[in-house]
C-alpha cells in the first residue's frame, strides 16, 4: 500500500509527460517489469518471515526474469556519451537521491514487517526487502524523471537500487536473523 501511495504521489507531482510515454510499449513494459518484480519480491520477503513458508523458486525466477527483461529494454536504445560529466553528475545525483527518497518509506515498512516475523535466512530476506523497495522506486523514477537516456537510467536510477539491495542484504544477515534459543537444561 505504501508503494502504491508513493507511486500515486509521483504521478501527481511530476512534470514529466509520462502519460504520453506510456503509449510506447517499451516504456510501459519497462515500468511494469520493474514494478511487478518489486511487488513479487515484497510478497516473497513477507513469506520468508514466516517459518516454513519459503517462496517457490519459480517466483524468484519470475522476478529475476522481469528485472533482466526491463534492463534489456533499457539497453535497446543507443547510449549517448557526449554529455559533459559535470552536467551528467549534477542531474544524476538529484535522481539518485530521489530514487532513495522514494524507496525509504516502503523499505522501512517492509523491513519492520519482516523483522516482526521470524525469517530463517536473514540475508535473503534483507535482499528481497531492499530489492523490492528499490525496484519499485526505479519504476516510480521512470515516471517522475523526464530523462530517458539509458546511461542516466542505469547509472543514477538502477545503480542506487543495486547498492541499496547489497546493503540491505548485509543488514539482513545481521539484523534479520531468527534468534536461536538454547535448550534448557533440566536438573
N, CA, C and O of each residue as an XYZ file, in Angstrom:
748
protein
N       0.830     -1.200      0.000
C       0.000      0.000      0.000
C       0.870      1.257      0.000
O       0.553      2.243     -0.665
N       1.974      1.206      0.758
C       2.850      2.375      0.806
C       3.467      2.625     -0.565
O       3.573      3.768     -1.009
N       3.878      1.534     -1.238
C       4.471      1.697     -2.562
C       3.469      2.304     -3.542
O       3.837      3.152     -4.355
N       2.231      1.885     -3.472
C       1.197      2.434     -4.355
C       0.975      3.915     -4.035
O       0.801      4.725     -4.945
N       0.982      4.272     -2.748
C       0.819      5.677     -2.362
C       1.974      6.523     -2.890
O       1.754      7.631     -3.380
N       3.192      6.017     -2.794
C       4.345      6.741     -3.325
C       4.228      6.870     -4.844
O       4.556      7.915     -5.407
N       3.767      5.824     -5.497
C       3.575      5.857     -6.952
C       2.542      6.915     -7.349
O       2.778      7.696     -8.270
N       1.424      6.942     -6.673
C       0.377      7.925     -6.978
C       0.901      9.345     -6.751
O       0.640     10.242     -7.553
N       1.636      9.544     -5.665
C       2.219     10.859     -5.399
C       3.145     11.273     -6.530
O       3.100     12.419     -6.979
N       3.984     10.355     -6.996
C       4.908     10.663     -8.099
C       4.139     11.013     -9.370
O       4.537     11.912    -10.110
N       3.057     10.318     -9.619
C       2.270     10.578    -10.825
C       1.603     11.956    -10.771
O       1.435     12.611    -11.800
N       1.227     12.386     -9.575
C       0.532     13.665     -9.423
C       1.502     14.842     -9.489
O       1.195     15.857    -10.115
N       2.660     14.722     -8.855
C       3.562     15.878     -8.744
C       4.586     15.971     -9.866
O       5.272     16.988     -9.965
N       4.719     14.971    -10.701
C       5.741     15.024    -11.742
C       5.398     16.021    -12.842
O       4.233     16.233    -13.181
N       6.440     16.620    -13.381
C       6.270     17.497    -14.528
C       6.527     16.739    -15.826
O       6.406     17.297    -16.917
N       6.879     15.475    -15.697
C       7.172     14.618    -16.841
C       5.859     14.181    -17.496
O       4.905     13.825    -16.805
N       5.818     14.211    -18.807
C       4.612     13.788    -19.520
C       4.652     12.268    -19.714
O       4.772     11.772    -20.834
N       4.549     11.547    -18.598
C       4.659     10.091    -18.646
C       3.451      9.449    -19.321
O       3.566      8.357    -19.879
N       2.299     10.109    -19.280
C       1.101      9.529    -19.898
C       1.297      9.368    -21.403
O       0.865      8.373    -21.985
N       1.951     10.349    -22.035
C       2.233     10.232    -23.456
C       3.260      9.121    -23.706
O       3.147      8.377    -24.680
N       4.261      9.013    -22.823
C       5.299      7.988    -22.973
C       4.740      6.581    -22.776
O       5.260      5.622    -23.346
N       3.692      6.456    -21.978
C       3.102      5.135    -21.730
C       2.501      4.514    -22.991
O       2.231      3.314    -23.035
N       2.297      5.334    -23.998
C       1.782      4.808    -25.266
C       2.837      3.993    -26.014
O       2.510      3.225    -26.918
N       4.095      4.163    -25.634
C       5.194      3.415    -26.260
C       5.399      2.130    -25.473
O       5.761      2.176    -24.297
N       5.173      0.997    -26.099
C       5.266     -0.284    -25.385
C       6.573     -0.521    -24.624
O       6.506     -1.032    -23.506
N       7.757     -0.185    -25.149
C       8.970     -0.444    -24.361
C       8.986      0.307    -23.031
O       9.402     -0.246    -22.013
N       8.538      1.553    -23.033
C       8.489      2.359    -21.809
C       7.508      1.747    -20.809
O       7.830      1.586    -19.632
N       6.325      1.412    -21.280
C       5.303      0.821    -20.404
C       5.765     -0.531    -19.863
O       5.574     -0.829    -18.684
N       6.370     -1.346    -20.723
C       6.864     -2.652    -20.274
C       7.969     -2.500    -19.234
O       8.011     -3.230    -18.243
N       8.849     -1.555    -19.469
C       9.947     -1.324    -18.519
C       9.402     -0.982    -17.133
O       9.822     -1.572    -16.138
N       8.479     -0.042    -17.065
C       7.876      0.340    -15.785
C       7.148     -0.857    -15.170
O       7.288     -1.135    -13.979
N       6.383     -1.552    -15.984
C       5.639     -2.714    -15.492
C       6.557     -3.817    -14.989
O       6.317     -4.387    -13.925
N       7.598     -4.119    -15.742
C       8.519     -5.193    -15.338
C       9.163     -4.888    -13.990
O       9.173     -5.742    -13.103
N       9.704     -3.674    -13.826
C      10.376     -3.345    -12.570
C       9.375     -3.231    -11.416
O       9.666     -3.675    -10.306
N       8.211     -2.647    -11.661
C       7.205     -2.525    -10.609
C       6.676     -3.871    -10.152
O       6.542     -4.115     -8.953
N       6.376     -4.746    -11.098
C       5.868     -6.079    -10.744
C       6.941     -6.892    -10.041
O       6.642     -7.613     -9.088
N       8.185     -6.789    -10.493
C       9.282     -7.501     -9.821
C       9.399     -7.023     -8.371
O       9.623     -7.827     -7.467
N       9.249     -5.716     -8.153
C       9.293     -5.190     -6.785
C       8.170     -5.737     -5.921
O       8.384     -6.061     -4.753
N       6.972     -5.841     -6.490
C       5.839     -6.379     -5.721
C       6.019     -7.877     -5.428
O       5.696     -8.339     -4.334
N       6.530     -8.623     -6.396
C       6.780    -10.054     -6.182
C       7.793    -10.236     -5.067
O       7.611    -11.080     -4.190
N       8.871     -9.440     -5.098
C       9.897     -9.570     -4.062
C       9.381     -9.141     -2.690
O       9.812     -9.687     -1.674
N       8.470     -8.179     -2.645
C       7.876     -7.789     -1.359
C       7.069     -8.949     -0.782
O       7.165     -9.250      0.407
N       6.281     -9.592     -1.626
C       5.499    -10.747     -1.160
C       6.423    -11.877     -0.713
O       6.158    -12.548      0.285
N       7.500    -12.080     -1.450
C       8.454    -13.135     -1.078
C       9.141    -12.812      0.251
O       9.379    -13.710      1.059
N       9.461    -11.538      0.482
C      10.098    -11.142      1.744
C       9.160    -11.387      2.916
O       9.580    -11.871      3.967
N       7.884    -11.050      2.729
C       6.917    -11.292      3.806
C       6.745    -12.785      4.063
O       6.630    -13.216      5.210
N       6.728    -13.564      2.996
C       6.627    -15.017      3.151
C       7.847    -15.591      3.865
O       7.733    -16.523      4.662
N       9.009    -15.025      3.570
C      10.252    -15.510      4.169
C      10.298    -15.276      5.677
O      11.084    -15.907      6.383
N       9.459    -14.373      6.165
C       9.467    -14.090      7.604
C       8.595    -15.060      8.397
O       8.525    -14.988      9.623
N       7.936    -15.959      7.687
C       7.102    -16.967      8.354
C       7.821    -18.310      8.248
O       8.016    -18.820      7.145
N       8.214    -18.884      9.373
C       8.934    -20.157      9.308
C       8.137    -21.225      8.554
O       6.947    -21.425      8.797
N       8.822    -21.897      7.640
C       8.203    -22.960      6.870
C       7.428    -22.478      5.656
O       6.846    -23.293      4.940
N       7.405    -21.172      5.405
C       6.633    -20.625      4.276
C       7.557    -19.960      3.251
O       7.313    -18.826      2.838
N       8.597    -20.653      2.850
C       9.503    -20.100      1.867
C       8.815    -20.031      0.506
O       7.917    -20.817      0.206
N       9.245    -19.096     -0.292
C       8.692    -18.932     -1.633
C       9.210    -20.017     -2.564
O      10.264    -20.608     -2.333
N       8.462    -20.260     -3.600
C       8.877    -21.247     -4.598
C       9.951    -20.641     -5.490
O       9.961    -19.432     -5.720
N      10.849    -21.469     -5.990
C      11.907    -20.960     -6.881
C      11.363    -20.275     -8.130
O      12.006    -19.374     -8.667
N      10.194    -20.688     -8.595
C       9.635    -20.064     -9.801
C       9.292    -18.597     -9.557
O       9.318    -17.796    -10.492
N       8.969    -18.230     -8.307
C       8.681    -16.826     -8.007
C       9.947    -15.980     -8.141
O       9.916    -14.887     -8.707
N      11.054    -16.492     -7.620
C      12.322    -15.777     -7.758
C      12.733    -15.721     -9.224
O      13.235    -14.700     -9.694
N      12.519    -16.812     -9.940
C      12.864    -16.840    -11.366
C      12.047    -15.796    -12.131
O      12.571    -15.128    -13.022
N      10.780    -15.658    -11.787
C       9.936    -14.659    -12.446
C      10.438    -13.251    -12.145
O      10.541    -12.424    -13.051
N      10.748    -12.973    -10.886
C      11.244    -11.642    -10.513
C      12.550    -11.323    -11.237
O      12.719    -10.221    -11.760
N      13.468    -12.277    -11.268
C      14.753    -12.064    -11.950
C      14.538    -11.874    -13.450
O      15.177    -11.022    -14.067
N      13.646    -12.661    -14.034
C      13.349    -12.534    -15.462
C      12.773    -11.156    -15.780
O      13.131    -10.550    -16.790
N      11.887    -10.663    -14.925
C      11.314     -9.334    -15.133
C      12.386     -8.246    -15.049
O      12.397     -7.318    -15.857
N      13.281     -8.363    -14.076
C      14.355     -7.368    -13.932
C      15.285     -7.417    -15.139
O      15.656     -6.379    -15.688
N      15.657     -8.623    -15.547
C      16.527     -8.745    -16.722
C      15.830     -8.226    -17.982
O      16.450     -7.560    -18.811
N      14.550     -8.532    -18.119
C      13.792     -8.028    -19.269
C      13.720     -6.512    -19.275
O      13.911     -5.882    -20.315
N      13.448     -5.926    -18.123
C      13.408     -4.465    -18.030
C      14.761     -3.839    -18.331
O      14.838     -2.791    -18.972
N      15.827     -4.484    -17.869
C      17.174     -3.979    -18.132
C      17.515     -4.080    -19.615
O      18.129     -3.171    -20.174
N      17.123     -5.174    -20.251
C      17.362     -5.308    -21.692
C      16.605     -4.239    -22.482
O      17.113     -3.721    -23.477
N      15.407     -3.917    -22.042
C      14.645     -2.853    -22.708
C      15.395     -1.523    -22.582
O      15.414     -0.720    -23.515
N      16.014     -1.300    -21.412
C      16.809     -0.082    -21.224
C      17.908      0.030    -22.279
O      18.158      1.105    -22.823
N      18.552     -1.090    -22.556
C      19.686     -1.081    -23.474
C      19.275     -1.178    -24.942
O      20.137     -1.235    -25.819
N      17.987     -1.197    -25.219
C      17.522     -1.270    -26.609
C      17.765      0.041    -27.342
O      17.805      0.068    -28.572
N      17.926      1.120    -26.600
C      18.175      2.438    -27.182
C      19.674      2.735    -27.074
O      20.272      2.482    -26.028
N      20.284      3.262    -28.123
C      21.713      3.588    -28.036
C      21.999      4.627    -26.949
O      21.199      5.534    -26.715
N      23.142      4.482    -26.295
C      23.523      5.401    -25.227
C      24.238      6.618    -25.795
O      25.050      6.517    -26.714
N      23.915      7.760    -25.226
C      24.647      8.987    -25.544
C      25.735      9.168    -24.505
O      25.486      9.070    -23.303
N      26.918      9.426    -24.966
C      28.036      9.645    -24.044
C      28.657     11.017    -24.226
O      29.751     11.267    -23.720
N      27.985     11.910    -24.936
C      28.547     13.224    -25.232
C      28.173     14.293    -24.206
O      28.581     15.444    -24.356
N      27.425     13.953    -23.191
C      27.015     14.912    -22.173
C      28.208     15.245    -21.276
O      28.925     14.332    -20.867
N      28.445     16.515    -20.959
C      29.550     16.856    -20.059
C      29.375     16.176    -18.696
O      28.265     16.064    -18.175
N      30.492     15.731    -18.141
C      30.466     14.980    -16.889
C      29.817     15.768    -15.753
O      29.066     15.201    -14.959
N      30.098     17.071    -15.667
C      29.513     17.868    -14.584
C      27.996     17.918    -14.680
O      27.304     17.843    -13.665
N      27.481     18.043    -15.887
C      26.030     18.059    -16.084
C      25.447     16.678    -15.801
O      24.411     16.557    -15.146
N      26.121     15.632    -16.301
C      25.675     14.254    -16.071
C      25.607     13.943    -14.579
O      24.627     13.364    -14.110
N      26.647     14.326    -13.830
C      26.691     14.047    -12.390
C      25.744     14.955    -11.610
O      25.130     14.515    -10.638
N      25.621     16.197    -12.018
C      24.741     17.128    -11.298
C      23.285     16.714    -11.351
O      22.603     16.659    -10.328
N      22.821     16.427    -12.542
C      21.436     15.983    -12.709
C      21.259     14.592    -12.115
O      20.266     14.313    -11.442
N      22.224     13.734    -12.370
C      22.130     12.343    -11.912
C      22.093     12.196    -10.403
O      21.360     11.359     -9.877
N      22.884     13.008     -9.699
C      22.896     12.893     -8.235
C      21.527     13.240     -7.652
O      21.116     12.665     -6.644
N      20.822     14.178     -8.284
C      19.465     14.501     -7.824
C      18.538     13.307     -8.037
O      17.686     13.020     -7.195
N      18.704     12.613     -9.161
C      17.879     11.428     -9.427
C      18.212     10.293     -8.462
O      17.318      9.587     -7.994
N      19.497     10.122     -8.166
C      19.892      9.074     -7.209
C      19.261      9.359     -5.846
O      18.748      8.448     -5.197
N      19.297     10.610     -5.414
C      18.679     10.973     -4.143
C      17.178     10.712     -4.174
O      16.621     10.183     -3.212
N      16.523     11.078     -5.268
C      15.080     10.852     -5.388
C      14.754      9.357     -5.407
O      13.725      8.936     -4.878
N      15.627      8.564     -6.014
C      15.422      7.108     -6.014
C      15.455      6.578     -4.586
O      14.611      5.767     -4.204
N      16.430      7.032     -3.794
C      16.497      6.633     -2.382
C      15.280      7.141     -1.622
O      14.680      6.403     -0.840
N      14.913      8.401     -1.850
C      13.793      9.001     -1.117
C      12.479      8.270     -1.399
O      11.670      8.079     -0.491
N      12.264      7.861     -2.650
C      11.033      7.131     -2.982
C      11.011      5.733     -2.387
O       9.939      5.156     -2.207
N      12.167      5.186     -2.083
C      12.240      3.814     -1.572
C      12.259      3.729     -0.052
O      11.970      2.669      0.503
N      12.590      4.808      0.627
C      12.852      4.714      2.070
C      11.619      4.288      2.874
O      11.726      3.416      3.736
N      10.460      4.880      2.611
C       9.262      4.511      3.368
C       8.843      3.062      3.108
O       8.601      2.329      4.067
N       8.747      2.621      1.854
C       8.426      1.208      1.631
C       9.480      0.266      2.217
O       9.146     -0.805      2.725
N      10.752      0.665      2.146
C      11.819     -0.182      2.691
C      11.660     -0.335      4.202
O      11.734     -1.444      4.731
N      11.440      0.787      4.893
C      11.281      0.734      6.357
C      10.062     -0.097      6.737
O      10.141     -0.926      7.644
N       8.940      0.112      6.061
C       7.718     -0.630      6.388
C       7.898     -2.129      6.155
O       7.488     -2.945      6.981
N       8.505     -2.485      5.038
C       8.716     -3.901      4.731
C       9.748     -4.512      5.675
O       9.591     -5.650      6.117
N      10.791     -3.766      5.979
C      11.809     -4.235      6.923
C      11.171     -4.502      8.284
O      11.438     -5.527      8.910
N      10.329     -3.579      8.736
C       9.657     -3.724     10.022
C       8.762     -4.972     10.023
O       8.765     -5.746     10.980
N       8.002     -5.153      8.943
C       7.097     -6.304      8.860
C       7.874     -7.618      8.845
O       7.486     -8.578      9.510
N       8.956     -7.660      8.099
C       9.770     -8.885      8.044
C      10.452     -9.119      9.382
O      10.549    -10.259      9.836
N      10.917     -8.070     10.008
C      11.593     -8.181     11.320
C      10.642     -8.696     12.393
O      11.074     -9.389     13.314
N       9.369     -8.373     12.292
C       8.378     -8.845     13.270
C       8.170    -10.336     13.163
O       7.738    -10.977     14.121
N       8.474    -10.896     12.003
C       8.348    -12.336     11.802
C       9.595    -13.044     12.283
O      10.313    -12.556     13.155
N       9.836    -14.190     11.706
C      10.995    -14.999     12.098
C      11.682    -15.547     10.850
O      11.617    -16.745     10.575
N      12.345    -14.655     10.090
C      12.979    -15.138      8.859
C      14.078    -16.150      9.152
O      14.915    -15.940     10.031
N      14.066    -17.235      8.415
C      15.086    -18.256      8.597
C      16.406    -17.850      7.975
O      17.466    -18.201      8.492
N      16.362    -17.120      6.880
C      17.566    -16.663      6.189
C      17.518    -15.138      6.120
O      16.904    -14.562      5.222
N      18.175    -14.499      7.085
C      18.151    -13.044      7.174
C      18.765    -12.369      5.965
O      18.298    -11.314      5.533
N      19.805    -12.969      5.418
C      20.469    -12.388      4.248
C      19.500    -12.337      3.067
O      19.377    -11.306      2.406
N      18.816    -13.445      2.806
C      17.865    -13.493      1.683
C      16.694    -12.548      1.930
O      16.259    -11.851      1.013
N      16.183    -12.518      3.151
C      15.074    -11.619      3.468
C      15.488    -10.167      3.290
O      14.728     -9.367      2.745
N      16.685     -9.822      3.746
C      17.189     -8.461      3.579
C      17.342     -8.091      2.114
O      17.024     -6.971      1.714
N      17.830     -9.037      1.310
C      17.981     -8.793     -0.128
C      16.623     -8.549     -0.777
O      16.470     -7.643     -1.597
N      15.646     -9.361     -0.405
C      14.315     -9.195     -1.004
C      13.673     -7.875     -0.591
O      13.010     -7.227     -1.400
N      13.867     -7.472      0.670
C      13.322     -6.198      1.138
C      13.957     -5.044      0.359
O      13.256     -4.179     -0.165
N      15.275     -5.041      0.290
C      15.977     -3.967     -0.414
C      15.645     -3.932     -1.892
O      15.376     -2.865     -2.445
N      15.661     -5.088     -2.536
C      15.362     -5.146     -3.971
C      13.924     -4.721     -4.246
O      13.655     -4.021     -5.222
N      13.010     -5.142     -3.391
C      11.607     -4.778     -3.585
C      11.427     -3.266     -3.561
O      10.851     -2.689     -4.483
N      11.916     -2.634     -2.513
C      11.746     -1.184     -2.381
C      12.447     -0.434     -3.506
O      11.901      0.529     -4.044
N      13.644     -0.866     -3.863
C      14.418     -0.137     -4.864
C      13.910     -0.373     -6.287
O      13.921      0.552     -7.100
N      13.472     -1.574     -6.601
C      12.945     -1.817     -7.943
C      11.641     -1.060     -8.167
O      11.398     -0.527     -9.249
N      10.819     -1.021     -7.146
C       9.588     -0.248     -7.273
C       9.917      1.237     -7.378
O       9.264      1.973     -8.118
N      10.928      1.674     -6.635
C      11.366      3.064     -6.725
C      11.908      3.368     -8.121
O      11.703      4.464     -8.644
N      12.597      2.404     -8.721
C      13.071      2.584    -10.090
C      11.886      2.822    -11.026
O      11.929      3.714    -11.873
N      10.840      2.031    -10.872
C       9.643      2.211    -11.704
C       9.022      3.588    -11.475
O       8.571      4.236    -12.419
N       9.001      4.024    -10.239
C       8.459      5.352     -9.920
C       9.317      6.439    -10.563
O       8.792      7.410    -11.108
N      10.626      6.273    -10.498
C      11.520      7.271    -11.083
C      11.404      7.321    -12.605
O      11.633      8.374    -13.201
N      11.057      6.214    -13.239
C      10.826      6.251    -14.691
C       9.629      7.129    -15.018
O       9.570      7.736    -16.088
N       8.679      7.195    -14.097
C       7.520      8.069    -14.289
C       7.896      9.511    -13.975
O       7.496     10.426    -14.695
N       8.654      9.719    -12.914
C       8.959     11.064    -12.443
C      10.074     11.754    -13.221
O      10.041     12.975    -13.375
N      11.049     11.017    -13.710
C      12.223     11.608    -14.352
C      11.977     11.792    -15.854
O      11.577     10.847    -16.534
N      12.210     12.992    -16.368
C      11.988     13.221    -17.801
C      13.107     12.679    -18.694
O      12.963     12.659    -19.916
N      14.215     12.241    -18.098
C      15.361     11.777    -18.885
C      15.178     10.302    -19.226
O      14.962      9.475    -18.341
N      15.267      9.984    -20.503
C      15.108      8.604    -20.966
C      16.423      8.011    -21.461
O      16.426      6.932    -22.053
N      17.515      8.684    -21.234
C      18.833      8.249    -21.681
C      19.272      7.001    -20.893
O      19.327      7.046    -19.664
N      19.582      5.903    -21.574
C      19.942      4.656    -20.878
C      21.120      4.778    -19.908
O      21.097      4.177    -18.833
N      22.150      5.549    -20.275
C      23.292      5.692    -19.379
C      22.886      6.378    -18.080
O      23.354      6.004    -17.005
N      22.021      7.376    -18.177
C      21.499      8.057    -16.989
C      20.682      7.085    -16.136
O      20.843      7.031    -14.917
N      19.816      6.328    -16.780
C      18.931      5.415    -16.046
C      19.714      4.311    -15.342
O      19.429      3.975    -14.193
N      20.694      3.755    -16.031
C      21.487      2.680    -15.432
C      22.349      3.224    -14.294
O      22.450      2.600    -13.238
N      22.967      4.376    -14.504
C      23.883      4.936    -13.503
C      23.157      5.506    -12.299
O      23.518      5.201    -11.162
N      22.139      6.331    -12.526
C      21.541      7.109    -11.441
C      20.223      6.557    -10.911
O      19.757      6.998     -9.860
N      19.617      5.611    -11.605
C      18.368      5.010    -11.126
C      18.605      3.559    -10.721
O      18.253      3.154     -9.613
N      19.199      2.782    -11.614
C      19.420      1.361    -11.324
C      20.637      1.147    -10.421
O      20.646      0.232     -9.597
N      21.654      1.983    -10.574
C      22.852      1.878     -9.720
C      22.520      1.970     -8.241
O      22.938      1.101     -7.476
N      21.777      2.996     -7.803
C      21.400      3.057     -6.390
C      20.575      1.841     -5.946
O      20.677      1.407     -4.798
N      19.768      1.300     -6.847
C      18.979      0.109     -6.497
C      19.893     -1.063     -6.174
O      19.643     -1.807     -5.226
N      20.937     -1.226     -6.950
C      21.885     -2.315     -6.703
C      22.625     -2.093     -5.392
O      22.788     -3.027     -4.607
N      23.076     -0.860     -5.145
C      23.823     -0.555     -3.916
C      22.958     -0.792     -2.684
O      23.400     -1.442     -1.735
N      21.736     -0.276     -2.687
C      20.856     -0.435     -1.519
C      20.477     -1.899     -1.320
O      20.362     -2.354     -0.182
N      20.283     -2.634     -2.394
C      19.979     -4.062     -2.262
C      21.141     -4.802     -1.607
O      20.923     -5.657     -0.748
N      22.361     -4.486     -2.001
C      23.531     -5.118     -1.373
C      23.641     -4.734      0.098
O      23.920     -5.588      0.940
N      23.428     -3.462      0.417
C      23.486     -3.030      1.815
C      22.364     -3.663      2.639
O      22.573     -4.039      3.792
N      21.193     -3.777      2.055
C      20.069     -4.408      2.740
C      20.341     -5.898      2.974
O      19.928     -6.458      3.990
N      21.032     -6.526      2.035
C      21.410     -7.932      2.192
C      22.347     -8.096      3.383
O      22.164     -8.990      4.209
N      23.350     -7.227      3.463
C      24.294     -7.286      4.588
C      23.588     -6.987      5.909
O      23.836     -7.654      6.914
N      22.716     -5.993      5.907
C      21.972     -5.658      7.131
C      21.057     -6.807      7.538
O      20.903     -7.088      8.726
N      20.455     -7.466      6.566
C      19.581     -8.596      6.866
C      20.344     -9.749      7.494
O      19.823    -10.444      8.366
N      21.583     -9.954      7.051
C      22.395    -11.027      7.628
C      22.662    -10.776      9.110
O      22.823    -11.720      9.884
N      22.709     -9.509      9.502
C      22.994     -9.159     10.899
C      21.717     -9.007     11.718
O      21.625     -9.547     12.820
N      20.725     -8.276     11.191
C      19.561     -7.895     11.997
C      18.295     -8.679     11.732
O      17.321     -8.528     12.470
N      18.275     -9.502     10.716
C      17.053    -10.269     10.449
C      17.235    -11.749     10.741
O      16.572    -12.594     10.139
N      18.104    -12.049     11.635
C      18.302    -13.455     11.999
C      17.284    -13.837     13.063
O      17.035    -13.104     14.021
N      16.716    -15.000     12.858
C      15.799    -15.522     13.864
C      16.636    -15.988     15.045
O      17.517    -16.830     14.867
N      16.391    -15.467     16.253
C      17.222    -15.852     17.390
C      17.034    -17.330     17.746
O      15.918    -17.793     17.980
N      18.108    -18.028     17.780
C      18.088    -19.439     18.163
C      18.070    -19.523     19.690
O      18.861    -18.871     20.371
N      17.195    -20.302     20.190
C      17.108    -20.471     21.644
C      17.878    -21.715     22.041
O      17.803    -22.758     21.392
N      18.615    -21.572     23.117
C      19.324    -22.729     23.619
C      18.365    -23.607     24.414
O      17.476    -23.121     25.113
N      18.570    -24.886     24.287
C      17.717    -25.822     25.025
C      17.991    -25.668     26.523
O      19.143    -25.595     26.952
N      16.927    -25.622     27.299
C      17.065    -25.506     28.750
C      17.533    -26.829     29.321
O      17.041    -27.896     28.954
N      18.458    -26.739     30.194
C      18.961    -27.947     30.844
C      18.164    -28.168     32.118
O      18.155    -27.320     33.010
N      17.510    -29.289     32.198
C      16.690    -29.609     33.370
C      17.511    -30.452     34.334
O      18.145    -31.423     33.920
N      17.508    -30.107     35.573
C      18.195    -30.899     36.596
C      17.227    -31.639     37.441
O      17.630    -32.359     38.355
